[in-house]
Amino acid sequence: FYVLPESVLIPMFIIIGVWGSR
């Protein structure tokens, strides 16, 4: 288990939100 930087965590949440909208 490793911690992801916010620079990667923030866009990841955006991608998940887009996939959830579909």
A tleap script that builds the chain and sets N, CA, C and O, in Angstrom:
source leaprc.protein.ff14SB
mol = sequence {
  NPHE TYR VAL LEU PRO GLU SER VAL LEU ILE
  PRO MET PHE ILE ILE ILE GLY VAL TRP GLY
  SER CARG
}
set mol.1.N position { 0.856 -1.199 0.000 }
set mol.1.CA position { 0.000 0.000 0.000 }
set mol.1.C position { 0.887 1.243 0.000 }
set mol.1.O position { 1.841 1.333 0.773 }
set mol.2.N position { 0.574 2.180 -0.854 }
set mol.2.CA position { 1.394 3.394 -0.934 }
set mol.2.C position { 0.499 4.621 -1.077 }
set mol.2.O position { -0.637 4.524 -1.542 }
set mol.3.N position { 1.027 5.780 -0.669 }
set mol.3.CA position { 0.258 7.029 -0.703 }
set mol.3.C position { 0.478 7.726 -2.040 }
set mol.3.O position { 1.610 7.849 -2.507 }
set mol.4.N position { -0.607 8.180 -2.649 }
set mol.4.CA position { -0.505 8.879 -3.934 }
set mol.4.C position { -0.457 10.384 -3.706 }
set mol.4.O position { -1.157 10.900 -2.834 }
set mol.5.N position { 0.364 11.094 -4.484 }
set mol.5.CA position { 0.434 12.554 -4.367 }
set mol.5.C position { -0.874 13.195 -4.817 }
set mol.5.O position { -1.595 12.644 -5.648 }
set mol.6.N position { -1.169 14.368 -4.257 }
set mol.6.CA position { -2.420 15.051 -4.615 }
set mol.6.C position { -2.478 15.345 -6.109 }
set mol.6.O position { -3.557 15.377 -6.702 }
set mol.7.N position { -1.295 15.563 -6.721 }
set mol.7.CA position { -1.252 15.864 -8.162 }
set mol.7.C position { -1.823 14.713 -8.974 }
set mol.7.O position { -2.267 14.908 -10.106 }
set mol.8.N position { -1.813 13.498 -8.393 }
set mol.8.CA position { -2.366 12.324 -9.088 }
set mol.8.C position { -3.727 11.969 -8.500 }
set mol.8.O position { -4.601 11.462 -9.203 }
set mol.9.N position { -3.902 12.242 -7.195 }
set mol.9.CA position { -5.145 11.873 -6.523 }
set mol.9.C position { -6.315 12.713 -7.026 }
set mol.9.O position { -7.403 12.187 -7.259 }
set mol.10.N position { -6.097 14.014 -7.195 }
set mol.10.CA position { -7.179 14.911 -7.636 }
set mol.10.C position { -7.711 14.522 -9.016 }
set mol.10.O position { -8.918 14.322 -9.151 }
set mol.11.N position { -6.861 14.406 -10.054 }
set mol.11.CA position { -7.359 14.028 -11.382 }
set mol.11.C position { -7.978 12.637 -11.392 }
set mol.11.O position { -8.868 12.360 -12.196 }
set mol.12.N position { -7.509 11.750 -10.497 }
set mol.12.CA position { -8.074 10.403 -10.436 }
set mol.12.C position { -9.540 10.476 -9.998 }
set mol.12.O position { -10.389 9.766 -10.538 }
set mol.13.N position { -9.831 11.339 -9.017 }
set mol.13.CA position { -11.214 11.497 -8.564 }
set mol.13.C position { -12.081 12.055 -9.685 }
set mol.13.O position { -13.244 11.676 -9.823 }
set mol.14.N position { -11.511 12.963 -10.492 }
set mol.14.CA position { -12.269 13.548 -11.612 }
set mol.14.C position { -12.623 12.458 -12.618 }
set mol.14.O position { -13.746 12.407 -13.120 }
set mol.15.N position { -11.652 11.581 -12.911 }
set mol.15.CA position { -11.898 10.496 -13.874 }
set mol.15.C position { -12.983 9.562 -13.337 }
set mol.15.O position { -13.869 9.141 -14.082 }
set mol.16.N position { -12.912 9.240 -12.042 }
set mol.16.CA position { -13.916 8.352 -11.434 }
set mol.16.C position { -15.297 9.010 -11.513 }
set mol.16.O position { -16.298 8.334 -11.746 }
set mol.17.N position { -15.343 10.326 -11.319 }
set mol.17.CA position { -16.618 11.048 -11.378 }
set mol.17.C position { -17.203 11.004 -12.778 }
set mol.17.O position { -18.416 10.882 -12.946 }
set mol.18.N position { -16.333 11.105 -13.795 }
set mol.18.CA position { -16.814 11.064 -15.185 }
set mol.18.C position { -17.360 9.677 -15.498 }
set mol.18.O position { -18.409 9.546 -16.128 }
set mol.19.N position { -16.641 8.633 -15.053 }
set mol.19.CA position { -17.099 7.264 -15.322 }
set mol.19.C position { -18.403 6.980 -14.583 }
set mol.19.O position { -19.255 6.238 -15.070 }
set mol.20.N position { -18.549 7.587 -13.388 }
set mol.20.CA position { -19.772 7.379 -12.610 }
set mol.20.C position { -20.970 8.060 -13.262 }
set mol.20.O position { -22.105 7.603 -13.122 }
set mol.21.N position { -20.710 9.164 -13.981 }
set mol.21.CA position { -21.812 9.892 -14.625 }
set mol.21.C position { -22.384 9.095 -15.798 }
set mol.21.O position { -23.559 9.235 -16.136 }
set mol.22.N position { -21.544 8.259 -16.416 }
set mol.22.CA position { -22.015 7.501 -17.580 }
set mol.22.C position { -23.053 6.482 -17.147 }
set mol.22.O position { -23.576 5.742 -17.980 }
savepdb mol mol.pdb
quit
